[in-house]
Amino acid sequence: MNPPREAQLLRIFIEEAYKHGHRPLYEVIVEKAHDFGLSGATVLRGIMGFGRANRIHTARILRLSEDLPIVIEIVDQPERIEAFLPVLEGMIQNGMVTLEKVRVFAYRNNPES
């Protein structure tokens, strides 16, 4: 097992309906992170939330919502995350971006499992 290492968590809060050009913003961000060589990215779709506009977004059955909360999480070395931030600058018109220190306990890729 590798010992824990200090890393940084980049968390991006946007809405599902946000676009970059004609494509979903979350897809573009993940592809840019991949092209940038970051360790990985995960997109989480929320079932309910609200933000700065104070409007509640929900995934209730009777309401087909395409503006659900989306959270993109990326963990990597702090200097690699910092270098990626300017890439996000022109893409995110609405939303929130946070950074926090994290400790990676395990990061494994076992092709035999």
C-alpha positions as CSV (number, residue, x, y, z in Angstrom):
1,M,0.0,0.0,0.0
2,N,1.2,3.5,-0.8
3,P,1.4,5.9,2.1
4,P,-1.1,8.7,2.1
5,R,-0.1,11.8,0.1
6,E,-1.2,15.3,0.2
7,A,-3.4,16.3,-2.7
8,Q,-6.0,18.9,-3.7
9,L,-9.6,18.4,-4.5
10,L,-11.1,20.6,-7.2
11,R,-14.9,20.6,-6.9
12,I,-17.0,22.4,-9.6
13,F,-20.7,23.1,-8.9
14,I,-22.8,23.8,-12.1
15,E,-26.2,22.9,-13.5
16,E,-26.8,20.1,-15.9
17,A,-28.3,22.4,-18.5
18,Y,-25.1,24.6,-18.8
19,K,-23.4,24.4,-22.2
20,H,-20.1,25.2,-23.6
21,G,-20.8,25.8,-27.2
22,H,-23.4,23.2,-28.1
23,R,-22.1,20.6,-25.6
24,P,-22.8,20.0,-22.0
25,L,-20.3,21.9,-19.9
26,Y,-19.6,19.0,-17.6
27,E,-18.5,16.9,-20.6
28,V,-16.2,19.6,-21.9
29,I,-14.6,20.0,-18.4
30,V,-14.0,16.3,-18.0
31,E,-12.5,16.0,-21.5
32,K,-10.2,19.1,-20.8
33,A,-9.1,17.5,-17.5
34,H,-8.3,14.3,-19.4
35,D,-6.4,16.1,-22.1
36,F,-4.5,18.0,-19.4
37,G,-3.4,14.7,-17.9
38,L,-5.1,15.0,-14.6
39,S,-5.5,11.8,-12.5
40,G,-9.2,11.5,-13.0
41,A,-12.6,13.2,-12.8
42,T,-16.0,12.2,-11.6
43,V,-19.3,13.8,-12.5
44,L,-22.0,13.5,-9.8
45,R,-25.7,14.4,-10.7
46,G,-27.6,15.7,-7.7
47,I,-31.3,14.9,-7.1
48,M,-31.9,18.2,-5.4
49,G,-30.3,21.5,-4.6
50,F,-30.3,25.3,-4.8
51,G,-27.6,27.9,-5.3
52,R,-27.0,31.6,-5.7
53,A,-30.3,32.2,-7.6
54,N,-32.1,30.6,-4.7
55,R,-34.2,28.4,-7.0
56,I,-34.7,24.8,-5.9
57,H,-33.8,22.2,-8.6
58,T,-35.3,18.8,-8.0
59,A,-35.7,15.4,-9.8
60,R,-39.2,14.7,-8.7
61,I,-41.1,12.1,-10.8
62,L,-43.8,14.5,-11.9
63,R,-41.3,17.1,-13.0
64,L,-38.7,16.3,-15.7
65,S,-35.8,18.5,-14.8
66,E,-32.8,19.1,-17.0
67,D,-31.2,21.7,-14.7
68,L,-30.3,19.4,-11.8
69,P,-27.1,20.1,-9.8
70,I,-23.9,18.7,-11.2
71,V,-20.7,18.3,-9.2
72,I,-17.4,17.5,-10.9
73,E,-14.6,16.3,-8.6
74,I,-11.0,16.1,-9.6
75,V,-8.1,15.1,-7.3
76,D,-4.5,15.6,-8.2
77,Q,-1.3,17.2,-6.9
78,P,-1.9,20.9,-5.9
79,E,0.4,22.3,-8.6
80,R,-1.4,20.3,-11.3
81,I,-4.8,21.5,-10.1
82,E,-3.5,25.1,-9.9
83,A,-2.2,24.9,-13.5
84,F,-5.6,23.6,-14.7
85,L,-7.6,26.5,-13.1
86,P,-7.0,28.9,-16.0
87,V,-8.5,26.3,-18.4
88,L,-11.8,26.6,-16.4
89,E,-11.8,30.4,-16.3
90,G,-13.3,30.9,-19.7
91,M,-15.7,28.0,-19.5
92,I,-17.6,28.6,-16.2
93,Q,-19.9,31.6,-16.5
94,N,-22.2,30.4,-13.7
95,G,-21.4,28.1,-10.8
96,M,-18.9,27.7,-8.0
97,V,-15.4,26.3,-7.9
98,T,-13.8,25.2,-4.6
99,L,-10.4,23.8,-3.6
100,E,-9.5,21.9,-0.5
101,K,-6.6,19.9,0.8
102,V,-7.2,16.2,0.9
103,R,-5.1,13.2,1.8
104,V,-5.2,10.3,-0.6
105,F,-5.3,7.0,1.3
106,A,-5.4,4.7,-1.7
107,Y,-5.2,5.1,-5.5
108,R,-5.0,1.8,-7.2
109,N,-5.3,0.4,-10.7
110,N,-5.2,-3.4,-10.6
111,P,-5.8,-4.8,-14.1
112,E,-6.1,-8.4,-12.8
113,S,-9.3,-7.7,-10.7
